[in-house]
Each structure stands twice: as structure tokens, then as C-alpha cells.
Amino acid sequence: MKHVTLGFVTLVLLSGFSFVQSTGSVDVTSKPSGVDIYVDGEHKGVTPLTLELPIGAHLLRAEKEGFGAATQSITVKAERTRVEIGLSKIPAKAGEREEPRSSSFVDNGDGTATDKQAGLMWTRTDNGGDIDWKQANAYCENLSLAGFEDWRLATIEELGALFSEGRRIDDCMELKGTIVPCYIHEPFTLSGIAVWSSNRLDASSAWVFSFYLGDRAVSPLDRPGSIRRVLCVRPSGSR
């Protein structure tokens, strides 16, 4: 240890001491500019902007009205990182007005919602807690709701039809201390961003749909502590 006196201030220098940097700078630009940036579900500002983030992996999402949202994983390091995101403009229909997809969903007022376009009836909310794939199947098979008992686990394609970038639920779930949003058509509500599908990839895994990313992912069937939910579905025209 060394003592160095500068005027009236004494500095103590510890030999062998090294400073460990815990954050890194990230410069985010976009085409077009003026894009809203979310990191791990938290709004950080509008591009162009510079972020100071903890070193490690983060999920970045970019949104702008009239453009399709984009998500990408970034790794923040001690040295400065530069990220550029490109958004594609949503093309307008020429010569026709298409009925908004959201208008095909009807809240039945009994815990169910009907998709008139697909001819399906859904549970309006998920099961409300962590559940593995086998439990999700059993939950739907044993469900008695609105006078119906022929519920089943939805396919990955059916779940994808519920995703809507136009409706954001800000407090969908908490993940590692961060509130993460989800995106789903009215009148559905979720308590988690990932929902099991009936589609198996192999003997040990199945597809889930992420209502945060708007895409499918693979999950182990019985992963301990996995945050997965279930929405059940049935034909809307049958008794």
C-alpha cells in the first residue's frame, strides 16, 4: 500500500487492485429513425440513442407505427457496441379494405372468446401459472367451461393467429425483476409471454409461441421452473 499526499488530500493506492467494468455503451441507430427501443421489455427511448447497459445478453425490440416490429439479441461488452436496426414498412392493400383481424374475435362474456374467421372458441385467459407440457394437455382435456368439455391444446399456427402488434399488454409478466409486455388480440389476456402448443418437435421438446417476440420457439417438455402458460381451444360450431 502506498500513500500519496496531494495538497491536503491523501490518496491511498492499493497494489494489485483492478477495476471491473460492469456496464457498456451501446449506440443504437435505425432505418427509419425515430423508432421506439425496448430493452428486456423496458422502453429506453427513440433512435438514434446511446444506452448504458449491464454487460451481458439483452433482448432488444424496435417499434414504429406503420412498420413491422423487429427484435434481436445483443451482447453488451466493455468496449462500445454499435447496433443498427432496419424496419420494413407495412404495405397498404391496393384497391380494397380488409376487415381488421381483431374484429373477428368476440368476447362471449363467459370466460371464452370466439374467432369467427377461424371457427374456433378459445379460453379468454390462460391458466394463470407455470405448467409443463403434459400438465398443459391434461388441463385442457379436463377443462369444463361455458358448458363445454371438448377443449384441447392449441396448435402453434392457431396460437400465432392471436398475436397482434397493435395491442400491447404492458404488465404481462415479470422476468428477472423486469416487467415484460406481450402482444395479443382483444379480448385475450395473458399472465406469461410463452404459451404451449400441441406440436411436438421430438420426444423431449415441443413448440411454444412467444407473445413478446411474435414467434415460435422450442422448449423442453418438463423444464423445471419454465414459465409457460396454456390457452385451450375447441370448434366454435359444435356442442
Backbone hydrogen bonds, N-H to C=O, Kabsch-Sander energy under -0.5 kcal/mol:
donor,donor_aa,acceptor,acceptor_aa,energy
2,K,13,L,-2.2
4,V,11,L,-2.5
6,L,4,V,-0.6
6,L,9,V,-3.3
7,G,5,T,-0.6
9,V,6,L,-2.5
11,L,4,V,-3.1
11,L,9,V,-0.6
13,L,2,K,-2.8
13,L,11,L,-0.6
14,L,12,V,-0.6
15,S,13,L,-0.6
17,F,14,L,-1.3
21,Q,19,F,-0.6
24,G,53,L,-2.7
26,V,51,L,-2.8
27,D,81,T,-3.0
28,V,26,V,-0.6
28,V,49,L,-3.1
29,T,27,D,-0.5
29,T,83,V,-2.6
31,K,85,I,-2.3
34,G,47,T,-1.6
36,D,63,E,-2.6
37,I,45,G,-2.9
38,Y,61,R,-2.8
39,V,42,E,-2.7
40,D,38,Y,-0.5
40,D,59,L,-3.2
42,E,39,V,-1.9
44,K,37,I,-3.3
45,G,37,I,-0.9
47,T,35,V,-2.3
49,L,28,V,-2.0
51,L,26,V,-3.0
53,L,24,G,-2.4
53,L,51,L,-0.6
55,I,22,S,-2.3
56,G,76,V,-1.6
58,H,74,I,-2.5
60,L,58,H,-0.6
60,L,72,Q,-2.7
61,R,38,Y,-2.8
62,A,70,A,-3.1
63,E,36,D,-2.2
67,F,64,K,-2.2
68,G,88,S,-2.7
70,A,62,A,-2.0
72,Q,60,L,-2.4
74,I,58,H,-2.6
76,V,56,G,-3.0
76,V,74,I,-0.6
77,K,79,E,-0.5
81,T,25,S,-2.7
83,V,27,D,-3.2
85,I,29,T,-2.2
87,L,31,K,-2.5
90,I,66,G,-2.5
95,G,93,K,-0.5
98,E,96,E,-0.6
103,S,100,P,-1.5
104,S,101,R,-1.8
105,F,102,S,-1.4
106,V,114,T,-2.5
108,N,106,V,-0.6
108,N,112,T,-2.0
113,A,122,W,-2.2
114,T,106,V,-2.5
115,D,120,L,-3.5
116,K,104,S,-3.0
116,K,114,T,-0.9
119,G,115,D,-1.9
120,L,115,D,-1.5
121,M,234,R,-3.2
122,W,113,A,-3.6
123,T,232,C,-2.1
124,R,111,G,-2.5
126,D,189,T,-0.7
127,N,230,V,-0.9
131,I,228,R,-0.8
133,W,221,L,-2.5
136,A,132,D,-2.2
137,N,133,W,-2.1
138,A,134,K,-2.3
139,Y,135,Q,-2.5
140,C,136,A,-1.9
141,E,137,N,-2.4
142,N,138,A,-2.0
143,L,140,C,-0.9
145,L,148,F,-2.1
148,F,145,L,-2.0
152,R,233,V,-2.0
154,A,231,L,-0.9
159,L,155,T,-2.1
160,G,156,I,-1.9
161,A,157,E,-1.1
162,L,159,L,-1.7
163,F,159,L,-0.5
163,F,160,G,-0.9
164,S,183,Y,-0.5
167,R,164,S,-1.2
169,I,182,C,-3.1
170,D,168,R,-0.7
172,C,169,I,-0.9
173,M,180,V,-1.5
175,L,178,T,-3.3
178,T,175,L,-1.6
180,V,173,M,-3.2
180,V,178,T,-0.5
182,C,169,I,-1.7
183,Y,211,F,-3.3
184,I,167,R,-1.1
185,H,162,L,-2.8
188,F,185,H,-1.8
189,T,124,R,-1.9
195,V,209,F,-2.2
196,W,229,R,-2.9
197,S,207,W,-1.8
198,S,154,A,-2.2
200,R,198,S,-0.5
201,L,205,S,-2.0
202,D,205,S,-1.4
205,S,202,D,-0.6
206,A,219,S,-2.5
207,W,199,N,-2.7
208,V,217,A,-3.1
209,F,195,V,-2.5
210,S,215,D,-2.9
211,F,193,I,-3.7
211,F,209,F,-0.7
214,G,210,S,-2.1
215,D,210,S,-0.9
217,A,208,V,-2.5
219,S,206,A,-2.8
221,L,204,S,-2.4
223,R,220,P,-0.9
226,S,223,R,-1.8
228,R,226,S,-1.2
229,R,194,A,-2.2
233,V,152,R,-2.3
234,R,121,M,-1.9
236,S,119,G,-2.0
238,S,235,P,-0.7
